Amino acid sequence: MHFLNTNLLSLEKIASILSQHIALDESSISNILKCRMFLDAKMQEKDKTYYGINTGFGSLCDVKISSEDIEQLQENLVLSHACGLGDEVPQDVVKIMLLLKIQNFVYGNSGVGLELTQRLIDFYNQGILPVVYTMGSLGASGDLAPLAHLSLPLLNRGVVHHEGIRKPAEQLNFAALKLQSKEGLALLNGTQFMSSYAVWCLLKINKLLQWADLIAAISFEGYHATQEPYTPQIHSIRNHPGQIDTAANLRTILAGSEIAAAPKSQVQDPYSFRCIPQVHGATRDAVQHVQQIVTREINAVTDNPLIFPDDDLILSGGNFHGQPLAINLDYLAIAVAELANISERRTYLLISGQRGLPPFLIRSAGLDSGLMIAQYTAASIVSKNKQLCTPASVDSIVSSNGQEDHVSMGANAATKLYEVVKNTELVLAIELLNATQALEFRRPLRSSPVIEKLMTAYRQRIPFMEKDRIVHNDIMDSVAFMNEYKLDV
């Protein structure tokens, strides 16, 4: 059991929490109750107007709502905003959305009640995951449409995934909640759609960074490249942390390799081998930067208006605007795509018939095509990534009759990033397939203990390619291997 509170929520902690049940600690309960009591008291004041609490929304902010219609106002908000379209958001991302929305409430600035917060916790703990759609958010007035779909089951509306079944929320064993003042708006305002994609992607990217170095090292061995470009002095005088770490990692992976120590005839290797520390390292540095931004965001209160009981204030602002995420998720997509770009180039070199390797890494090239088309597939995916890396954050479009006249498009940046990350995993899997095939042609020389251990495990799942076979299966088995194999570096 993990108790949610105002302590810093890191990505590593989220990875741990996702396998546990959650609950509110005493301080969180106190924060929520104190804020709700303050708001209830404010609602008793006559002739006071608070945006979204007793007014309409967006460009309807000047329309005053009578006290007897306050509950209906909040329910109408959720229903009317649930107009998402497109593919379903992956369930593991939806689970993070629930977690981050609950975390948003523990600070006591949102005005929601304890019953609503507990119901979200019940959904999380029981694996009740609302069906949410990828399209509909402009990433500025909060992730309105996605968060509306996340909230529908609170009203016994919408659809959920539960125990492996997709079913209407009304079939759940819960009574529909009656939303109090501000609660609908607190649910819908916020950046939890963007943030959850960011969290999922960063957790995945951190693993892909490890794989990128390890797979590149296997390709290095297969291509019979030279270690000179990984010498520490080269990287220390440039002093980029990611570059230094990548070079050190490559040296560690290759330590003890007979192949790496063998004499080489070439003076230099192509950039896709020589510049691995510079390219992978730049991505590492970008990931580190974006991780700092995302960590701030998931520990922030991003709904609106915000309530400050100790200061006797209810303030309407713009913390729901996704610009900090939008710019950085675009940046992260570019950084991750570069791992795929350079990976595909190494794959191309491995199949090109150089350095004593047979064309397309197959002994009977001509009769057999070997891994020829696997490189085509990698090239196609890399091209798709380049198209996906067109920044979303440079775009904006006017909405809500001009009231919301600048939007971040951070939701589009988030879903594009997700595709780039998944695509990059595929490209790295293709390189892994080629690299392990190439390495077999360096026998009887042995590689490093790290690589030989991986090769033994890999060959138990994907055999050496003696003759043509369905390569799709090998690629997908390689993806599965990458997700199951325990990395030591």
Phi, psi and omega per residue, in radians:
M1 nan 2.286 3.060
H2 -1.951 2.272 3.140
F3 -1.682 2.103 -3.125
L4 -1.364 2.424 3.101
N5 -2.703 -2.902 -3.075
T6 -1.549 0.099 3.056
N7 -1.161 2.705 -3.075
L8 -1.007 2.256 3.082
L9 -1.743 1.892 -3.137
S10 -1.644 2.917 3.084
L11 -1.108 -0.679 3.128
E12 -1.122 -0.666 3.126
K13 -1.186 -0.680 3.101
I14 -1.071 -0.743 3.126
A15 -1.000 -0.644 3.102
S16 -1.296 -0.737 -3.093
I17 -1.093 -0.599 -3.057
L18 -1.077 -0.314 3.094
S19 -1.767 0.149 -3.102
Q20 -2.138 2.909 2.900
H21 -1.433 2.779 -3.124
I22 -2.199 2.780 3.057
A23 -2.702 2.878 3.062
L24 -1.519 2.416 2.998
D25 -1.479 3.060 -3.029
E26 -1.076 -0.634 -3.126
S27 -1.185 -0.650 3.118
S28 -1.166 -0.753 3.096
I29 -1.040 -0.764 3.130
S30 -1.092 -0.757 3.133
N31 -1.048 -0.795 -3.098
I32 -1.152 -0.800 -3.128
L33 -1.131 -0.737 -3.119
K34 -1.081 -0.771 -3.123
C35 -1.174 -0.713 -3.139
R36 -1.151 -0.704 3.112
M37 -1.108 -0.709 3.110
F38 -1.084 -0.785 -3.128
L39 -1.157 -0.724 3.107
D40 -1.030 -0.696 3.111
A41 -1.139 -0.704 3.133
K42 -1.132 -0.572 -3.119
M43 -1.206 -0.271 3.105
Q44 -1.448 -0.239 3.134
E45 -1.274 2.402 -3.136
K46 -1.488 2.571 3.030
D47 1.083 0.395 3.032
K48 -1.767 2.361 -3.108
T49 -2.057 2.213 3.120
Y50 -2.251 2.213 -3.052
Y51 -0.951 2.287 3.027
G52 1.280 -0.154 3.117
I53 -1.699 -0.803 3.017
N54 -2.369 0.524 3.013
T55 -2.314 2.988 2.981
G56 -1.247 -3.049 -3.006
F57 -2.068 2.722 3.122
G58 1.050 -2.249 -3.129
S59 -1.260 -0.101 3.071
L60 -1.640 0.366 -3.056
C61 -1.179 -0.297 3.141
D62 -1.580 -0.027 3.136
V63 -1.519 1.998 -3.132
K64 -1.377 2.399 -3.126
I65 -1.908 2.310 -3.129
S66 -1.196 2.717 -3.066
S67 -1.062 -0.609 -3.124
E68 -1.261 -0.233 -3.132
D69 -1.813 0.106 -3.042
I70 -1.078 -0.810 -3.139
E71 -1.110 -0.736 3.140
Q72 -1.119 -0.627 3.102
L73 -0.988 -0.804 -3.085
Q74 -1.205 -0.696 3.099
E75 -1.165 -0.730 3.112
N76 -1.039 -0.651 3.141
L77 -1.043 -0.849 -3.117
V78 -1.107 -0.801 -3.095
L79 -1.111 -0.814 -3.048
S80 -1.224 -0.491 -3.095
H81 -1.532 -0.157 3.141
A82 -1.412 1.272 -3.118
C83 -2.283 0.628 3.082
G84 -1.235 2.702 -3.129
L85 -2.402 3.111 3.073
G86 1.589 -2.789 -3.140
D87 -1.212 2.777 3.025
E88 -1.284 2.472 3.014
V89 -1.162 2.342 3.123
P90 -0.943 2.497 -3.035
Q91 -1.100 -0.574 3.125
D92 -1.212 -0.468 3.032
V93 -1.299 -0.684 3.110
V94 -1.058 -0.683 3.121
K95 -1.072 -0.699 3.080
I96 -1.148 -0.658 3.093
M97 -1.014 -0.785 3.098
L98 -1.041 -0.818 -3.122
L99 -1.048 -0.816 -3.079
L100 -1.246 -0.549 3.084
K101 -1.181 -0.722 3.076
I102 -1.104 -0.775 -3.141
Q103 -1.040 -0.634 3.113
N104 -1.018 -0.513 -3.053
F105 -1.518 -0.312 -2.992
V106 -1.255 -0.250 -3.104
Y107 -1.375 -0.295 3.113
G108 1.348 0.640 3.077
N109 -2.116 0.111 -3.015
S110 -1.861 -0.392 3.071
G111 1.462 0.128 3.124
V112 -1.362 2.767 3.111
G113 -1.505 2.915 -3.133
L114 -1.186 -0.600 -3.111
E115 -1.108 -0.772 3.126
L116 -1.103 -0.796 -3.122
T117 -1.077 -0.733 -3.137
Q118 -1.158 -0.606 3.120
R119 -1.124 -0.711 3.061
L120 -1.076 -0.679 3.093
I121 -1.120 -0.717 3.095
D122 -1.053 -0.765 3.092
F123 -1.016 -0.830 -3.118
Y124 -1.043 -0.880 -3.058
N125 -1.194 -0.529 -3.116
Q126 -1.629 0.070 3.114
G127 1.196 0.529 3.078
I128 -1.573 1.849 -3.009
L129 -1.979 1.922 -3.138
P130 -1.039 2.578 3.021
V131 -1.364 2.087 -3.133
V132 -2.140 2.615 -3.083
Y133 -1.957 2.652 -2.987
T134 -1.316 -0.442 -3.040
M135 -1.917 2.475 3.073
G136 2.469 -0.319 -3.120
S137 -1.696 2.368 2.998
L138 -1.591 -0.065 3.076
G139 1.168 0.625 -3.132
A140 -2.398 -0.955 3.112
S141 -1.506 0.678 -2.930
G142 1.438 2.933 3.069
D143 -1.459 1.254 -2.885
L144 -1.043 -1.013 -3.059
A145 -1.113 -0.857 3.118
P146 -1.048 -0.738 -3.112
L147 -1.248 -0.461 3.028
A148 -1.132 -0.761 3.097
H149 -1.145 -0.628 3.063
L150 -1.073 -0.552 -3.042
S151 -1.578 -0.345 -3.074
L152 -0.912 -0.733 -3.113
P153 -1.101 -0.351 3.029
L154 -1.065 -0.481 -3.141
L155 -1.744 0.215 -3.025
N156 1.034 0.574 3.069
R157 -2.036 2.949 3.084
G158 1.370 -2.878 -3.039
V159 -2.300 2.579 3.141
V160 -2.322 2.801 2.883
H161 -1.790 2.235 -3.137
H162 -2.619 2.174 3.116
E163 0.951 0.704 3.079
G164 1.360 0.135 -3.105
I165 -2.097 2.377 3.030
R166 -1.634 2.085 -3.023
K167 -2.612 2.795 3.088
P168 -1.096 2.488 -3.122
A169 -1.090 -0.445 -3.129
E170 -1.149 -0.255 3.092
Q171 -1.470 -0.088 3.080
L172 -1.277 2.736 -3.112
N173 -1.556 0.929 3.126
F174 -2.333 2.514 3.004
A175 -1.409 2.518 3.108
A176 -1.091 2.388 3.090
L177 -1.377 2.586 2.935
K178 -1.708 1.956 -3.082
L179 -1.250 2.323 3.070
Q180 -1.499 3.060 3.118
S181 -0.946 2.405 3.078
K182 1.355 -0.342 -2.990
E183 -1.152 -0.727 3.110
G184 -1.073 -0.744 -3.131
L185 -1.173 -0.672 3.109
A186 -1.124 -0.605 3.106
L187 -1.181 -0.696 -3.007
L188 -1.552 -0.583 3.064
N189 -1.336 2.416 3.131
G190 2.414 2.871 -3.055
T191 -1.889 0.463 -3.003
Q192 -1.202 -0.445 3.059
F193 -1.160 -0.929 3.107
M194 -1.053 -0.807 -3.067
S195 -1.109 -0.669 -3.104
S196 -1.194 -0.733 3.026
Y197 -1.046 -0.719 -3.131
A198 -1.082 -0.774 3.138
V199 -1.102 -0.854 -3.135
W200 -1.012 -0.809 -3.094
C201 -1.120 -0.756 -3.122
L202 -1.140 -0.702 3.088
L203 -1.062 -0.702 3.116
K204 -1.230 -0.758 -3.087
I205 -1.078 -0.694 -3.137
N206 -1.059 -0.570 3.043
K207 -1.301 -0.708 3.139
L208 -1.114 -0.567 3.083
L209 -1.080 -0.732 3.091
Q210 -1.112 -0.771 -3.141
W211 -1.148 -0.659 -3.114
A212 -1.037 -0.764 3.112
D213 -1.163 -0.768 -3.086
L214 -1.158 -0.787 3.130
I215 -1.152 -0.693 3.091
A216 -1.053 -0.654 3.128
A217 -1.169 -0.643 3.083
I218 -1.168 -0.741 3.062
S219 -1.060 -0.705 3.084
F220 -0.943 -0.795 -3.137
E221 -1.186 -0.755 -3.141
G222 -1.106 -0.617 -3.098
Y223 -1.506 -0.105 3.127
H224 1.072 0.814 -3.106
A225 -1.448 2.969 -3.089
T226 -1.807 2.487 -3.069
Q227 -1.404 -0.180 -3.040
E228 -0.866 -0.719 -3.105
P229 -1.146 -0.159 -3.124
Y230 -1.743 0.107 3.141
T231 -1.064 2.338 -3.026
P232 -0.957 -0.674 -3.059
Q233 -1.046 -0.603 -3.138
I234 -1.036 -0.743 -2.995
H235 -1.497 -0.487 -3.138
S236 -1.156 -0.533 -3.095
I237 -1.496 -0.040 2.977
R238 -1.766 -0.603 2.935
N239 1.158 0.573 2.941
H240 -1.581 2.144 -3.048
P241 -0.980 -0.763 -3.122
G242 -1.096 -0.695 3.122
Q243 -1.134 -0.792 3.134
I244 -1.076 -0.776 -3.121
D245 -1.147 -0.701 -3.135
T246 -1.136 -0.789 3.121
A247 -1.059 -0.741 3.123
A248 -1.119 -0.687 3.132
N249 -1.116 -0.754 3.110
L250 -1.091 -0.715 3.105
R251 -1.093 -0.702 3.129
T252 -1.130 -0.785 -3.117
I253 -1.102 -0.674 -3.049
L254 -1.539 -0.080 -3.075
A255 -1.044 2.251 3.095
G256 1.528 0.168 -3.108
S257 -1.458 2.216 3.013
E258 -1.192 -0.623 -3.119
I259 -1.155 -0.804 -3.134
A260 -1.113 -0.596 -3.106
A261 -1.401 -0.267 -3.102
A262 -1.148 2.582 3.126
P263 -1.052 2.544 3.126
K264 -2.092 2.542 -3.099
S265 -1.589 -0.423 -3.067
Q266 -1.388 2.678 3.063
V267 -1.432 -0.731 -3.129
Q268 -2.469 2.795 3.043
D269 -1.867 2.771 3.056
P270 -1.007 2.805 -3.042
Y271 -1.024 -0.569 -3.081
S272 -1.125 -0.276 2.995
F273 -1.823 -0.809 -3.056
R274 -1.133 -0.583 -3.010
C275 -1.848 0.376 3.092
I276 -0.980 -0.789 3.135
P277 -1.064 -0.671 -3.105
Q278 -1.216 -0.709 -3.071
V279 -1.391 -0.950 3.088
H280 -1.049 -0.646 -3.118
G281 -1.132 -0.687 3.106
A282 -1.112 -0.663 3.076
T283 -1.143 -0.717 3.095
R284 -1.011 -0.779 -3.125
D285 -1.140 -0.687 3.105
A286 -1.114 -0.752 3.125
V287 -1.070 -0.744 3.134
Q288 -1.065 -0.742 3.130
H289 -1.111 -0.854 -3.094
V290 -1.139 -0.609 3.123
Q291 -1.066 -0.644 3.079
Q292 -1.108 -0.749 -3.141
I293 -1.129 -0.800 -3.108
V294 -1.155 -0.667 3.103
T295 -1.074 -0.717 3.071
R296 -1.077 -0.736 -3.046
E297 -1.175 -0.718 -3.098
I298 -1.306 -0.210 3.067
N299 -1.829 0.296 -3.090
A300 -1.919 2.858 2.995
V301 -1.764 2.060 -2.975
T302 -2.133 0.275 3.059
D303 -1.653 -2.981 -3.004
N304 -2.842 2.499 -0.165
P305 -1.199 2.926 -3.116
L306 -1.870 2.511 -3.009
I307 -2.023 2.270 -3.113
F308 -2.175 1.479 -3.069
P309 -0.988 -0.701 -3.094
D310 -1.182 -0.418 3.141
D311 -1.796 0.034 -3.110
D312 0.952 0.831 -3.067
L313 -2.293 2.475 2.879
I314 -2.184 1.995 -2.975
L315 -2.101 2.346 3.064
S316 -1.735 2.142 -3.108
G317 -2.422 -2.576 -3.046
G318 -2.382 0.572 -3.139
N319 -1.141 -0.243 3.102
F320 -1.344 -0.169 -3.086
H321 -1.233 2.246 -2.991
G322 -1.548 0.258 -3.041
Q323 -1.003 -0.745 3.126
P324 -1.023 -0.633 3.107
L325 -1.347 -0.751 -3.039
A326 -0.992 -0.892 -3.113
I327 -1.068 -0.766 -3.049
N328 -1.333 -0.510 3.074
L329 -1.273 -0.598 2.984
D330 -1.062 -0.798 3.122
Y331 -1.053 -0.746 -3.116
L332 -1.163 -0.673 3.103
A333 -1.053 -0.754 3.109
I334 -1.075 -0.770 -3.105
A335 -1.109 -0.751 -3.131
V336 -1.218 -0.694 3.134
A337 -1.024 -0.524 3.128
E338 -1.163 -0.513 3.042
L339 -1.081 -0.697 3.106
A340 -1.232 -0.724 -3.131
N341 -0.969 -0.888 -3.063
I342 -1.301 -0.525 3.085
S343 -1.088 -0.825 -3.139
E344 -1.054 -0.621 3.118
R345 -1.159 -0.653 3.091
R346 -1.166 -0.717 3.082
T347 -1.023 -0.758 3.136
Y348 -1.023 -0.754 -3.133
L349 -1.170 -0.648 -3.114
L350 -1.119 -0.588 -3.087
I351 -1.609 0.017 -2.956
S352 -1.475 0.034 3.099
G353 1.395 0.324 3.133
Q354 -1.660 2.923 3.008
R355 0.973 0.587 3.103
G356 1.399 0.104 3.096
L357 -1.551 2.497 3.118
P358 -1.269 2.651 3.092
P359 -0.969 2.304 3.092
F360 1.050 0.333 3.009
L361 1.026 0.632 3.105
I362 -2.330 2.365 -3.032
R363 -1.122 -0.659 -3.071
S364 -1.807 0.904 -3.127
A365 -1.029 2.302 -3.057
G366 2.069 -1.179 2.984
L367 -1.128 -0.720 3.092
D368 -1.937 2.510 3.115
S369 -1.633 -0.228 3.077
G370 1.025 -2.253 -3.056
L371 -1.757 0.403 3.131
M372 -0.933 -0.914 -2.968
I373 -1.435 -0.294 3.016
A374 -1.060 -0.653 3.090
Q375 -1.196 -0.648 3.041
Y376 -0.972 -0.802 -3.109
T377 -1.082 -0.777 3.107
A378 -1.054 -0.745 3.131
A379 -1.104 -0.685 3.115
S380 -1.108 -0.743 -3.132
I381 -1.180 -0.727 3.104
V382 -1.051 -0.718 3.094
S383 -1.099 -0.727 3.108
K384 -1.079 -0.711 3.092
N385 -1.042 -0.708 3.138
K386 -1.062 -0.688 3.095
Q387 -1.167 -0.695 -3.134
L388 -1.214 -0.357 -3.090
C389 -1.478 0.047 2.952
T390 -1.046 2.160 -3.002
P391 -1.095 2.346 3.014
A392 -1.413 -0.517 -2.982
S393 -1.278 -0.219 3.096
V394 -1.438 -0.093 -3.123
D395 -1.725 2.722 2.998
S396 -2.745 2.749 3.125
I397 -2.626 2.460 -3.078
V398 -1.317 2.396 3.109
S399 -2.437 2.994 3.103
S400 0.922 0.880 3.096
N401 0.956 0.576 3.061
G402 1.575 -0.169 3.107
Q403 -1.135 -0.661 3.134
E404 -1.876 1.407 -2.934
D405 -1.675 -0.038 3.012
H406 -2.496 2.089 -3.112
V407 -2.131 2.780 -2.978
S408 -1.555 -0.434 -2.979
M409 0.984 0.485 3.138
G410 -1.140 -0.501 3.102
A411 -1.131 -0.708 3.077
N412 -1.156 -0.655 3.068
A413 -1.068 -0.679 -3.103
A414 -1.194 -0.808 -3.114
T415 -1.239 -0.561 3.043
K416 -1.140 -0.749 3.117
L417 -1.019 -0.750 3.133
Y418 -0.984 -0.781 3.124
E419 -1.111 -0.728 -3.136
V420 -1.105 -0.719 3.139
V421 -1.113 -0.824 3.130
K422 -1.100 -0.697 3.113
N423 -1.120 -0.712 -3.124
T424 -1.131 -0.648 3.057
E425 -1.028 -0.714 3.129
L426 -1.134 -0.754 -3.137
V427 -1.118 -0.717 3.102
L428 -1.140 -0.637 3.089
A429 -1.116 -0.659 3.088
I430 -1.140 -0.741 3.088
E431 -1.102 -0.709 3.117
L432 -1.017 -0.758 3.113
L433 -1.058 -0.780 3.136
N434 -1.224 -0.720 -3.073
A435 -1.145 -0.747 3.128
T436 -1.177 -0.624 3.079
Q437 -1.125 -0.785 -3.128
A438 -1.119 -0.676 -3.087
L439 -1.067 -0.562 -3.126
E440 -1.090 -0.435 -3.131
F441 -1.401 -0.044 3.079
R442 -1.686 0.011 3.120
R443 -1.193 2.600 0.231
P444 -1.504 0.030 3.099
L445 -1.047 2.551 -3.121
R446 -1.832 2.600 3.044
S447 -1.528 -2.871 -3.097
S448 -1.307 2.818 3.076
P449 -0.975 -0.668 3.139
V450 -1.085 -0.818 -3.089
I451 -1.278 -0.683 -3.138
E452 -1.140 -0.640 3.080
K453 -1.073 -0.782 3.110
L454 -1.118 -0.751 -3.108
M455 -1.043 -0.721 3.123
T456 -1.057 -0.804 3.135
A457 -1.170 -0.697 -3.106
Y458 -1.139 -0.740 -3.101
R459 -1.200 -0.361 3.053
Q460 -1.214 -0.344 -3.117
R461 -1.898 -0.737 -3.090
I462 -2.167 1.903 -3.113
P463 -1.284 2.804 3.019
F464 -0.990 2.480 -3.116
M465 -1.545 1.800 3.081
E466 -1.487 -0.674 -3.131
K467 -2.392 2.893 -3.132
D468 -1.022 2.476 3.052
R469 -2.640 3.141 -3.102
I470 -1.273 1.888 -3.009
V471 -1.303 -0.487 3.079
H472 -0.890 -0.766 -3.104
N473 -1.112 -0.682 3.120
D474 -1.136 -0.692 3.141
I475 -1.138 -0.824 -3.120
M476 -1.165 -0.608 3.044
D477 -1.149 -0.596 3.092
S478 -1.168 -0.695 3.060
V479 -1.054 -0.819 3.126
A480 -1.063 -0.715 3.106
F481 -1.036 -0.785 -3.138
M482 -1.081 -0.556 -3.125
N483 -1.451 -0.278 -3.078
E484 -1.859 -0.521 -3.037
Y485 -1.251 2.317 3.140
K486 -1.464 2.012 -3.106
L487 -1.362 2.412 3.104
D488 -1.753 -0.161 -3.087
V489 -2.175 nan nan
